[in-house]
Amino acid sequence: MNSKVLKSVSALFLAGIMISSAAGCSAGNQAQPTEAAKTSATEVIKETKAKDALSYWKKDAPLKKKLVKYIESVTDKGGDDFIPVEDRIAVFDMDGTLCCETDPGYFDHKLLYHRVMEDPAYKDKASDEEKAVAKEIKKYFETGEYPEGMDVKHGKAVASAFKGMTVEEFDAYVKKYRKTPMESYTNLTNGKAFYKPMLQVVDYLIANDFKVYIVSGTDRLITRGLAEGIVNIPLSQMIGSDENLVSSNQGKEDGLEYTYEQDDKLVTGGEFLIKNLKMNKVSVIAQEIGQQPVLAFGNSSGDAAMANYTIGNNKYKAGAYMLCCDDTKRENGNLEKAEKMRTTCKENGYTAVSMKDDWTTIYGENVTKK
């Protein structure tokens, strides 16, 4: 008997004793708990577990109420909505869904700007194209307006600016940068700027035998470097935009012609391949996961395709949740964008998540917005 079952049985047994005692049972004639008592005790156990698991969510938060009810229904082997463990797939966007994307912009954009404009080991080597992209990023940081075509421009600049690094060197670079402080907050670094309520959702799903994936628009290697050790999933379940990887000794030889040698190293090749947004998220889910998710979590139009793919024509009960950036006191919220997302949720059958109204904390009580 595993520990979870043992705890449930113990709690149920104790609940039965307490109910029997309350009914005035004598010491010599202890009654067994009734079916009603068993049901009541089971509900108490479920409610306590849910409360503990999602403690950073307010009691009436729509996600909390819906998700707890959903988990109860899809994990009930005798119920109509039961989902086998192997089909319990949940997908999460990262920036703006699991972590901050507005201080003043995306983590991977800040990383590129630092590399090209501030890193003493590289800034003098940066190409004119990389510097031009960095200047556009700077303007985006200052105005909040995302430049047209930036997704591809940024992807190409990341690929070229980090070209030739081993995978391990790139990962170390990202992890070093994530230790830098956030501009808008006290007691918060870029690597700690993850939403505590959303990390609870990830852990809650894992505890109920869901396989959780990050499906991000951020470069795959940057996604892994940022999220590793913070989001409790393996690197193989962190998917992002892609650049090519080559052998350190491959040169210009095509991968179909070159054979990786035992003393070779895997390095970034400098070629941007794909931006993992919108329809590309659906394609990569089908290609890499191979299953239709039953739960999707996002925060922007770039996640809508993933959400629609999850809830559309699904043989299982499915759901999609979208964060609305409506907290301007604890987070760099945008009320106009938040309202637009609420409208999108109503039109498409997603559940809207209010940072302002649904969360008891965002980054923890020791973090304050400047």
C-alpha positions in Angstrom: 0.0 0.0 0.0 1.5 3.3 -1.0 1.8 6.3 1.3 -1.0 8.3 -0.4 -3.5 5.4 0.0 -2.3 4.7 3.5 -2.9 8.4 4.5 -6.3 8.3 2.9 -7.3 5.1 4.7 -6.0 6.4 8.0 -7.9 9.7 7.6 -11.0 7.8 6.6 -10.7 5.5 9.7 -10.2 8.4 12.0 -13.1 10.2 10.5 -15.3 7.1 11.1 -14.2 7.0 14.7 -15.0 10.7 15.3 -18.4 10.4 13.7 -19.2 7.3 15.7 -18.1 9.0 18.9 -20.2 12.0 18.1 -23.2 9.7 17.8 -22.8 8.6 21.4 -21.4 5.0 20.7 -20.4 3.2 23.9 -16.9 1.8 24.4 -18.2 -1.7 24.3 -20.2 -1.3 21.1 -18.2 0.7 18.6 -20.3 1.2 15.4 -18.7 1.0 12.0 -18.7 4.2 10.0 -21.7 4.5 7.7 -21.5 4.9 3.9 -22.5 8.5 4.4 -19.7 9.0 6.9 -17.2 7.4 4.5 -18.3 9.6 1.7 -18.1 12.7 3.9 -14.6 11.7 5.1 -13.4 11.2 1.5 -14.7 14.6 0.5 -12.8 16.2 3.4 -9.6 14.4 2.3 -10.1 15.6 -1.3 -10.9 19.2 -0.2 -7.9 19.4 2.1 -5.6 18.0 -0.6 -6.9 20.5 -3.1 -6.6 23.4 -0.7 -3.0 22.5 0.2 -2.0 21.9 -3.4 -3.4 25.3 -4.7 -2.9 27.4 -1.6 -1.8 30.5 -3.6 -5.1 30.6 -5.3 -8.2 32.3 -3.7 -11.0 30.0 -2.8 -13.4 31.3 -5.5 -10.8 31.5 -8.3 -12.4 30.0 -11.4 -9.3 27.9 -12.3 -9.1 26.5 -8.8 -12.7 25.5 -8.7 -12.8 24.1 -12.2 -9.4 22.4 -12.1 -10.0 20.6 -8.8 -13.4 19.4 -10.0 -11.8 18.4 -13.3 -9.0 16.4 -11.6 -11.5 14.6 -9.4 -13.6 13.5 -12.5 -10.7 12.5 -14.8 -8.9 10.5 -12.1 -12.0 8.6 -11.0 -11.6 5.1 -12.5 -15.3 4.5 -12.2 -16.4 7.8 -13.7 -17.5 8.6 -17.3 -14.7 11.3 -17.6 -11.8 9.0 -16.5 -8.6 9.6 -18.5 -5.9 6.8 -18.4 -2.6 8.0 -17.0 -0.8 7.6 -20.3 -3.2 10.2 -21.9 -3.0 12.8 -19.2 -1.0 15.4 -21.1 -0.9 19.1 -20.1 0.9 21.8 -22.1 2.1 25.2 -20.7 3.3 28.3 -22.5 6.2 29.8 -20.5 6.6 33.6 -20.8 3.6 35.3 -19.3 2.1 32.0 -18.2 4.7 30.5 -15.9 7.0 33.5 -15.6 7.2 37.3 -16.0 7.4 38.6 -19.6 7.2 42.3 -18.8 10.3 43.4 -17.0 10.5 45.2 -19.4 10.2 42.3 -21.9 10.8 38.6 -22.5 13.7 36.9 -20.8 15.2 35.8 -24.1 15.0 39.3 -25.5 16.8 40.6 -22.4 19.4 37.9 -22.7 20.1 38.8 -26.4 20.3 42.5 -25.6 22.8 41.8 -22.8 24.9 39.6 -25.1 25.1 42.1 -27.9 25.2 45.4 -26.1 26.6 44.7 -22.6 28.7 41.6 -22.5 32.3 42.7 -22.6 33.4 39.3 -24.0 31.1 39.7 -27.1 29.7 43.2 -27.7 32.7 44.2 -29.8 32.3 41.1 -31.9 28.5 41.6 -32.5 27.4 42.0 -36.1 25.6 45.0 -37.4 22.5 42.9 -37.8 22.6 41.8 -34.2 23.1 45.4 -33.0 20.2 46.5 -35.2 17.9 43.9 -33.6 19.2 44.9 -30.1 18.3 48.5 -30.8 14.7 47.5 -31.8 14.5 45.4 -28.6 15.5 48.5 -26.6 12.8 50.5 -28.2 10.3 47.7 -27.4 11.4 47.8 -23.8 10.9 51.5 -23.6 7.5 51.7 -25.4 5.9 48.3 -24.7 5.1 48.0 -28.4 6.4 44.7 -30.0 8.0 45.4 -33.4 6.5 43.8 -36.4 8.7 40.9 -37.6 10.6 40.8 -34.4 9.9 37.0 -33.8 12.0 36.0 -36.8 14.6 38.8 -36.4 15.2 37.9 -32.8 15.4 34.2 -33.5 18.1 34.8 -36.2 20.0 37.1 -33.9 20.0 34.6 -31.0 21.3 31.9 -33.4 24.1 34.1 -34.7 25.1 35.8 -31.4 25.6 32.4 -29.6 27.0 30.5 -32.6 29.8 28.1 -31.8 29.0 27.6 -28.1 28.7 24.1 -26.9 25.3 23.2 -25.5 26.8 23.2 -22.0 28.4 26.6 -22.5 25.1 28.1 -23.7 23.3 26.6 -20.8 25.8 28.0 -18.3 25.5 31.4 -20.0 21.7 31.4 -19.6 21.9 30.2 -15.9 24.4 32.9 -15.1 22.2 35.6 -16.6 19.1 34.3 -14.8 20.9 35.4 -11.5 20.7 39.0 -12.5 18.1 41.2 -10.7 14.8 42.1 -12.1 14.5 45.9 -12.8 11.0 46.4 -11.4 11.1 44.4 -8.2 13.0 44.1 -5.0 14.4 40.7 -3.9 13.8 39.1 -7.3 16.1 37.7 -10.0 15.3 36.8 -13.5 15.5 33.1 -12.7 13.1 33.5 -9.7 10.5 35.5 -11.6 8.1 32.5 -11.9 4.5 32.8 -10.8 4.1 30.7 -7.6 0.4 30.0 -8.2 1.2 28.6 -11.7 4.1 26.4 -10.3 1.5 25.0 -7.9 -0.7 24.1 -10.9 2.2 22.2 -12.5 3.0 20.3 -9.3 -0.7 19.6 -8.7 -1.1 18.0 -12.1 2.1 16.0 -11.7 0.8 14.7 -8.4 -2.2 13.5 -10.2 -0.2 11.6 -12.8 -0.2 14.2 -15.6 2.8 14.6 -17.9 3.5 18.3 -18.1 5.2 20.0 -21.1 6.4 23.5 -21.6 5.7 24.6 -25.2 7.4 28.0 -25.5 8.2 30.6 -28.1 11.5 31.1 -26.4 14.5 29.3 -27.8 14.6 25.7 -26.7 18.0 25.9 -25.1 17.2 29.2 -23.3 13.9 27.7 -22.1 15.7 24.8 -20.6 18.4 27.0 -19.0 15.8 29.3 -17.5 13.3 26.7 -16.3 15.5 23.8 -15.2 15.4 23.3 -11.4 12.4 25.7 -11.1 9.6 23.9 -13.1 9.6 20.3 -11.9 9.7 18.6 -15.2 12.7 17.0 -17.1 14.5 18.8 -20.0 12.9 16.5 -22.5 9.6 18.0 -21.7 10.7 21.6 -22.3 10.0 22.5 -26.0 10.8 25.9 -27.6 11.9 27.6 -30.8 14.9 26.0 -32.5 18.2 26.8 -34.0 20.5 24.2 -35.5 23.1 22.2 -33.7 26.2 20.8 -35.4 29.4 19.0 -34.5 32.4 21.1 -33.5 34.4 19.5 -36.3 31.7 19.3 -38.9 32.6 22.6 -40.7 30.4 23.1 -43.8 29.7 19.5 -44.4 26.1 18.4 -44.5 24.8 16.4 -41.6 23.8 13.6 -44.0 27.4 13.3 -45.0 29.2 13.9 -41.6 29.5 11.3 -38.9 29.7 12.5 -35.3 33.0 11.3 -33.8 33.5 10.3 -30.2 35.7 13.4 -29.5 33.3 15.8 -31.1 31.2 18.3 -29.2 27.7 19.5 -30.0 27.7 23.3 -30.7 25.1 25.8 -31.9 25.3 26.2 -35.7 24.1 29.8 -36.1 21.0 29.0 -38.2 17.6 29.9 -36.9 15.0 27.2 -37.8 11.6 27.9 -36.4 9.7 30.2 -34.0 7.4 28.1 -31.9 4.3 30.2 -31.8 0.7 29.9 -33.0 0.2 27.0 -35.5 3.8 26.0 -35.0 3.0 25.1 -31.4 0.3 22.6 -32.6 2.7 21.1 -35.1 5.5 20.6 -32.5 3.1 19.1 -30.0 2.0 16.5 -32.7 5.6 15.9 -33.7 7.3 15.7 -30.3 4.6 14.6 -27.9 2.5 12.6 -30.3 -0.7 13.0 -28.4 -3.4 15.6 -28.1 -3.2 17.3 -24.8 -6.2 17.5 -22.5 -5.2 20.7 -20.7 -3.6 23.9 -22.1 -2.4 27.0 -20.3 -1.3 30.2 -22.0 -1.6 34.0 -21.9 -1.6 35.4 -25.5 -2.8 35.0 -29.1 0.4 33.0 -29.7 -1.1 30.3 -27.5 -4.6 30.3 -29.0 -3.8 27.6 -31.6 -2.5 25.3 -28.8 -5.6 25.9 -26.7 -8.0 25.3 -29.6 -6.1 22.1 -30.5 -6.4 20.9 -27.0 -10.2 21.5 -26.5 -11.3 20.9 -30.1 -12.5 17.4 -31.1 -10.9 15.8 -28.0 -12.1 12.3 -27.1 -11.5 13.3 -23.5 -12.8 16.0 -21.3 -10.4 18.9 -21.9 -9.8 22.5 -20.8 -7.9 25.6 -21.7 -6.9 28.4 -19.3 -5.6 31.8 -20.2 -3.9 34.3 -17.9 -5.0 37.9 -17.9 -2.3 40.4 -17.0 -4.6 42.6 -14.9 -2.4 43.2 -11.8 -0.7 46.6 -11.9 0.3 46.7 -8.2 2.2 43.4 -7.9 3.0 42.9 -11.6 3.6 45.0 -14.6 0.0 44.5 -15.8 -1.7 45.8 -18.9 -5.4 46.4 -18.4 -6.2 46.8 -22.1 -4.5 43.5 -23.0 -6.2 41.8 -20.0 -9.6 42.8 -21.1 -8.9 41.7 -24.7 -7.9 38.3 -23.3 -11.1 38.0 -21.3 -13.1 38.6 -24.4 -11.1 36.0 -26.2 -11.8 33.5 -23.4 -15.5 34.1 -23.6 -15.5 33.7 -27.4 -13.5 30.5 -27.4 -14.5 28.7 -24.3 -11.3 29.2 -22.3 -11.2 29.9 -18.6 -9.8 33.4 -17.8 -7.3 33.6 -14.9 -7.1 37.0 -13.1 -3.7 37.6 -11.6 -5.2 40.4 -9.6 -8.3 38.7 -8.3 -7.3 35.0 -8.2 -3.9 34.9 -6.7 -2.9 35.5 -3.0 0.7 36.2 -4.1 2.7 36.3 -7.3 6.4 36.0 -6.5 6.2 35.6 -2.7 5.6 38.0 0.1 9.2 39.1 0.3 9.1 40.5 -3.2 7.7 44.0 -3.9 7.3 46.0 -7.0 9.3 49.2 -7.1 
